[in-house]
């Protein structure tokens, strides 16, 4: 069993949302807190948050987002736009019988959370983003700008090749998770740095397998992530990669919302060794947070922490989330 004591009270079920079957993990009773994972993860990335938030009186729900892990995978590439993903957040909150939720997102889950708050402040009563600050209205920069800044080997551009990264990532699931989780961590001495694939390299050539796992990550954790993805075989990563294949489309679809900010209370937490912090303009986005989100509760930078914020520093992240929730509820 994976973290048997810690996971013992988490319940698993399936919910139909906007025609897509979503797997959810859930614990606790009270006001709804929705936890949105990133790439290449699943509900399991929030394993350390369930018990503390539930003990504080909250209903904690972490879905596998569309295309990921145990959830359904629409076949069309354009079924993974941010309007679809925000629609899943709104639909899931309704399907869970709630009117509102606090939405917390990490990595790709952060743009989904930020933009859900921007578009639906009536449903998202507060928002927290881990690692990725809000870049409104569409989350990420266009692919051509990424290409000019970093070259064709920048991972977001590399992911655009149909079937290429899909096959590489699915070939050996445990190795994929060992490599990606170590590469982005604060334990990697080469961080923070953008993820670049050199000419003639495969995706996984660019992120060697670690000699040993960092202290926050166990082989049981690796097995849990791999098990969540194994049911989809060689297509295990096609759904997640399709999120990246809509970066430019998101810009077009959300252009009408240029200039909107985030009107609900907000929290931002990131590590100072996060590879996101090395990307062009991220420092300016973090500095601009008080203007983008005037009800910003706090912006916190965790020393020594890499990209996998809530996994690498669970105690600090839980303390910040609980302080934020306590602030909301007076």
N, C-alpha and C positions, 0 to 999 in steps of 0.2 A: 504493500500500500504506500501511496505517496503522502508524506506528512499526515499519517493516519489520525493523530489526535487533533491537529489543527483543522483538518478537512472534514471531521466527522459529522458536523452539523450542516454542511453545505448540501442543499438539495438541487437536483438537476432535472430540467424539464425542457419541453419544446413549445415554442409559441409561434403561431402563424402571423406574420407581419407583412403587409403589402405584397402578399403572394409568395413570400419567402419564409421558409421554416428556419427559425433562429433557436439555437441551443442556448439556454441560460443556466447560470449557476446562481443560487440565491441563499441568503441567510438573514435571519432577524425579522423584526416587526417594527413598524413605525414609518416616519416619513421616508420616501423613496430616494435612494442614492444610486445612480446608474454609473457603472464603471466601464469605460470603453478602452479596449486594448489597442495596440498598434501592430506594426509589422516587425518580424514574422511571428506573431504570438497568438494567444487565445485567452479565454477567461482566466486561465491558470496564472497569468502574469500578476493577477490581483490576489494571489493566495494568502498574502500576509495582511490584507486589508479587511477581509470578511469579518473575522472574529472581533477585532477592536471596534469597528464601526457598528456591528450588530450589538455588541455589549453596551454601546453608548445610546442605544435606542433607535437605530435606523434599520430600515429594510434595504439590504445591499443586494443588488442584482448586477451581474457581469455577463453580458452576452458574448458569444462568439459572433462577431459582426458578419454581415453577408459575405459569402465567399470563403470564410475562414473556418478551419478546424471542423467542428461537428455541425456547423450550420449549412443551410442550402447554398447552392452555387448557381446562380443564373448563368446561362451560357453566353449571352450577348455581352461584349466588352462594354458597351455603353449603358449597361445596367448597374454600373458601379460609380456613378457620378455623385458629387456631394449632395445635390438635391435628393437623390435616392437615399443616401446615407442619413441625412437629416430627417427624411421621411421615416426611416426605420426607427430613429430615436423617438420621434413623436408617436409613431404607431405602437412602439413597445411600451411607452409610458401609459398609453391608453389601454393596451391589452392587459397590462398589469393592474388595471383598475384604479389608476392614480390620475389626478388632474395635472400635477406638476412633479418635477424631480430636480434634485441637484445633480448635474451631469459633470463627471470627471473623466478626462481623456488623457491618454499618454501616446506619444508618437503620433501616428495617423489618427488615433482616437482624439487627439487634442484639436486638430482642425475641425473634426466633426462636432466636438463639444462647443468650440468657440462659435462656429457658424450656426449651430443649432440655437445658441443663446442670442446671436445677432438676429436671426430670422424669427425665432419664436420665444420671445421673453415671457409670453403668457404661459408657456409650458415649462421652460427651463427657468427655475426660480433663482438659480445661482450656478456658476460654472467654475471649474478648476481645470487648468491645463498643466500637464507635466511634460517637460522637455521642450515642446514646441510652442513658441509664443504665437499670438494671433497675427496672421497676415490676412487682412480682410480686403475684398469679400471672398476670396477663393482658396486661401490656405497656402499654396505653394507657387513658386515662380514658374513662368512658362519654360518649356523645354529648350527653346532656342537660347534664352538667356543662360540657362544652366550649361548649355553646350559652349557658349562663349566664355563663361567663367571657368569651367573645369574640364572641357573637352568631352569627346564622345564616351570616354571611360567613366564618367560620373555615373554612379549606380542608377539614378533615376532615368537617365538616357539609355543606359545599357538594358534596363528592364523593358524598353519599348519593343525589342526584337521578339516577335511572336514565337513562343515555344522554347526560346534559348535558356533564359534564366529559370523558366518553369522546370525544364528537365534537369538542369544542374542542381537546383535546390532539392528536388524530389528524389534524387538518386540514392542518397544515404541520409535519412532524416536525422538520426542522432548526431552524425557529423555536422550536418547543416546547423543544428541548434548549438552545438558546442562552439563552432566557429563564429557564428553571428553574435551570440550572446557574449562571448569573450571579447571579440573585436570591438564592440561598442561600449565595453565596460570601462570604468575608471581604473581597473586593474591592468588594462593594456597600456604599456608604457608609451605607445605611439599615439595615444589619444590626448587632446582632441584633434582630429584631422578628418577631412571629407573622405567618404568611401569612393575610391577610384580603382577601376580595373585597368591594368596596364595592357598595352597592345600585345596581342598574342596570348594573353591570360584568359582563363575562364573566371567566372565570378568567384568560385571558391578558392582558386589559386591566389586571389588577392587577399584572402583572410585565412591564413594557415590555422590548422587545428592546434589548440593550446596543449602544452605539455601537461598541465594540470588545470583543473577548474578553480576559479576564485572561490573564496570562502562562502559567498552568498549563494552559490549555485552548486547543486549536487547532481550526481548521475540519476537520481530519482526524478529530479526536476526535468532533466533532459528527456528521460523516458516518458514523462507526462506530456510534454509538448509533442514529442514524436507520435505518441499514441493518438493524440487529438487530430493529427494530420494524416495518419496512416490510411484511414478509410478511403481517401480519394486517390491513392496510388500515384501514378505519374502526373496527375493533374492537381496534386495537393496544393500547389502554390499559384495556380492559374487565377483563381478568384482574387487572392491578395494582390497579385501583380497587376490585375486589371484596374485596381485603384490608381496605380501610377499611370496607366494608359489612358486615364481621363484627366490628366493635369491640365492640358490646354482646353479641353472641353469645359472643365469647371470654370475657367476664366470667362468663357463665352456665356455660359448659362447664368453666372452670378454677376455679370457686369452691371445689371440694373440696380444692384444694391451697393455699388461703390459709394463710399462716404458714410455708410451706416457704422455705428460703433456697437459696443456691448453695454447695455443699459442695466444689467443685473449685477449683483455682487460677484466679484471674481477673485481668484487666487492663482498664482503662478509659482511653480516649483521646478527647479532644474539643477543639474550638476555642473560644476565648473570644468569637468573633464568630459562633458557630453560632446560628441562629434557634431551635433546640431549647432553648438556655439561657435564652431569654426566656419560655418557657412556664411557667405557674403550677406551682410545686412542684418543678421540676427541680433547683433548687439544693439542696432538702432531700433529694432522692433521691441526689444526688452525695455529699452530706455523710454519708448513711446507708450508703454502700457498704461500709465495713469491717464493719458489723453484718450486712448482707445477705450478703456474701461474705467470711467470716472469713479465707480464704486469698488475699485480695486482694494481688497483687504490687505494683501501682502504680496510682495514679489521676493522669493527666497532662492538663493543660490547655495547649494550644498557643496562644501569643499570635498574634493577627492571623489565625487560621485560622477559616474559616466552617464550613458544614455538610458540605462534600464532603471530609472529613478526609484520606482516603488519596490523593485526587487533588491536593488543594491543598498538602499537606505530605508527599509520599512519602518523603523522606529521613528525617524525624523519625518517621513512622509505622513505617517499616521498621526503624529502630533500636530502637524500643520493642517491636515484635513479635519481633525477633531476640533481644533481651535476655530477654524473657519465655520464649521457647522454650528458650533456653540455661539459664535458671533451672529449667525443668521437667525438662530432660534432664541436669541436674547438671554 
